[in-house]
Amino acid sequence: MATLTQATFTRMDESTAEDWAATASAHHYLEQGLADRVLREMRDLATGPQGFAVDRLTHSIQTAHRAEKAGRDDEYLVCSLVHDIGDLLNPYNHPDLAAAILKPFVSEENLWMVQMHGVFQGYYFWHHVGLDRNSRDAYADHPHYDRCAEFCAEYDMPAFDPAYPTPPLEHYEPLVRSFFAPKA
């Protein structure tokens, strides 16, 4: 890591242009490492208690691989890959965390799909845990409803299969690095 100059203010209202130049260099460093941090969080999905037939990393890769085989574009593939990235950091609303990471990079329709996939995925199991599986119907008039329903039905819901031929995360690493690279 390069040595970065640090701001000297202790309150923002006492900052200077030089302070903000120092913080800009740190921000640039953070932008440069975003793909590495996303990949690290993805790898972490393979750790800890799982409960499913496959670990969360495998589930995420299977979701992306199913979308890839269906011919979806790169943005959709990245959304498919990172849709559950928040599972470990925020199990109470992981879709919001994934959406926050993706927001600067994706279309409104893909952002909504990721942010809402938890409610839409509930259609397949919430009735088993005492919740209303039809909760997604509250969004029936939303313009991206069908996209999210399709994402869950075609890619997310069936991606818990230990027998599914799943590539390693490295298969998607170039895409993740390109997608989250700093934009000029």
C-alpha positions in Angstrom: 0.0 0.0 0.0 1.3 3.4 -0.9 1.8 5.9 1.9 -1.2 8.3 1.8 -1.2 11.8 3.1 -3.8 12.3 5.8 -6.1 15.1 6.4 -5.4 17.2 9.6 -8.9 18.4 10.5 -10.8 17.1 13.4 -14.1 18.7 12.3 -15.2 19.0 8.7 -16.1 22.7 9.1 -12.4 23.3 9.8 -11.1 21.4 6.8 -9.0 22.8 3.9 -8.6 22.1 0.2 -5.3 20.3 1.1 -7.2 18.1 3.5 -9.7 17.1 0.8 -6.9 16.4 -1.6 -5.5 13.9 1.0 -8.9 12.2 1.4 -9.2 12.0 -2.4 -6.1 10.0 -2.6 -7.4 7.6 0.0 -10.7 7.4 -1.9 -8.8 6.5 -5.0 -7.1 3.7 -3.1 -10.5 2.4 -1.9 -11.8 2.4 -5.4 -8.8 0.5 -6.7 -9.4 -2.3 -4.1 -13.2 -2.7 -4.5 -13.0 -5.8 -6.7 -10.6 -7.5 -4.2 -13.0 -6.7 -1.3 -16.0 -8.1 -3.3 -14.1 -11.3 -4.1 -13.0 -11.6 -0.5 -16.6 -11.3 0.8 -17.7 -13.8 -1.9 -15.0 -16.3 -0.7 -16.2 -15.8 2.9 -19.7 -17.1 1.9 -18.1 -20.6 1.9 -17.4 -20.3 5.7 -19.5 -20.7 8.8 -22.8 -22.5 9.4 -24.6 -23.1 6.1 -27.8 -25.1 6.6 -28.2 -25.7 2.8 -27.1 -28.6 0.6 -24.4 -26.3 -0.7 -22.5 -23.4 0.9 -23.6 -19.9 0.1 -20.6 -19.3 -2.2 -21.6 -22.3 -4.3 -25.2 -21.2 -4.4 -24.1 -17.7 -5.6 -21.9 -19.2 -8.3 -24.6 -21.6 -9.4 -27.0 -18.7 -9.7 -24.6 -16.8 -11.9 -23.7 -19.9 -13.9 -27.4 -20.6 -14.6 -27.8 -17.0 -15.8 -24.6 -17.2 -17.9 -25.8 -20.4 -19.6 -29.1 -18.6 -20.4 -27.1 -15.9 -22.2 -27.6 -13.0 -19.7 -25.4 -10.0 -20.0 -22.4 -9.2 -17.8 -24.3 -6.8 -15.5 -27.0 -9.5 -14.9 -24.2 -12.1 -14.2 -22.6 -9.9 -11.6 -25.9 -9.2 -9.9 -26.6 -13.0 -9.9 -23.2 -13.6 -8.4 -23.3 -11.1 -5.6 -27.0 -11.1 -4.8 -26.4 -12.9 -1.5 -23.1 -11.2 -0.6 -24.7 -9.7 2.5 -25.7 -13.1 4.0 -22.9 -13.1 6.5 -22.7 -9.4 7.2 -26.4 -8.7 7.5 -28.6 -11.8 7.7 -31.6 -9.6 8.5 -31.7 -7.8 5.2 -28.9 -9.1 3.0 -30.6 -8.0 -0.3 -30.3 -4.4 0.8 -26.5 -4.8 1.4 -26.0 -6.5 -2.0 -28.0 -3.7 -3.6 -26.0 -1.0 -1.9 -22.8 -2.5 -3.3 -24.2 -2.7 -6.8 -26.1 0.6 -6.9 -23.4 2.7 -8.5 -22.8 0.1 -11.2 -26.2 -1.3 -12.4 -29.4 -0.4 -14.0 -32.5 0.4 -12.0 -34.2 -2.9 -13.1 -31.2 -5.0 -11.9 -30.9 -3.0 -8.7 -34.6 -3.6 -7.9 -34.2 -7.3 -8.8 -31.4 -7.7 -6.3 -32.9 -5.6 -3.6 -36.3 -7.4 -3.8 -35.1 -11.0 -4.4 -35.5 -11.9 -0.7 -39.2 -11.2 -0.8 -39.6 -12.9 -4.2 -37.6 -15.9 -3.1 -39.9 -16.2 -0.1 -42.6 -17.5 -2.5 -40.8 -20.8 -2.5 -40.5 -21.4 1.2 -42.1 -18.9 3.5 -45.2 -21.0 3.8 -43.0 -23.6 5.6 -41.9 -21.1 8.2 -45.2 -19.4 9.0 -44.9 -16.4 6.6 -47.0 -15.4 3.6 -45.4 -16.8 0.5 -47.4 -14.4 -1.6 -45.9 -11.3 0.0 -44.3 -10.5 -3.4 -47.8 -9.8 -4.7 -47.7 -6.4 -3.0 -45.3 -5.5 -5.9 -47.4 -6.9 -8.7 -47.8 -3.6 -10.4 -44.1 -2.7 -10.2 -42.4 -2.5 -13.6 -39.6 -4.9 -12.6 -41.9 -7.5 -10.9 -41.5 -10.0 -13.7 -37.8 -9.6 -13.9 -37.4 -10.4 -10.2 -39.8 -13.3 -10.3 -38.0 -14.7 -13.3 -34.6 -14.3 -11.6 -35.7 -16.2 -8.5 -37.6 -18.9 -10.5 -34.9 -19.5 -13.1 -31.6 -18.8 -11.4 -31.8 -18.2 -7.6 -34.3 -20.8 -6.4 -32.9 -23.9 -8.2 -29.2 -23.1 -7.2 -28.8 -25.3 -4.2 -27.8 -28.5 -6.1 -24.7 -30.3 -5.0 -24.7 -32.2 -8.3 -24.9 -29.1 -10.5 -21.6 -28.6 -12.4 -20.4 -25.4 -10.7 -17.3 -23.5 -11.9 -14.9 -22.1 -9.3 -15.2 -18.4 -8.3 -12.1 -17.8 -10.4 -14.3 -18.3 -13.5 -16.0 -15.0 -12.6 -13.0 -13.2 -11.2 -12.1 -11.4 -14.5 -15.7 -10.2 -14.8 -15.8 -9.0 -11.2 -12.5 -7.2 -11.6 -13.6 -5.5 -14.8 -17.0 -4.6 -13.5 -15.8 -3.0 -10.2 -12.8 -1.4 -11.7 -12.6 2.4 -11.2 -14.3 4.3 -14.0 -12.4 7.3 -15.5 
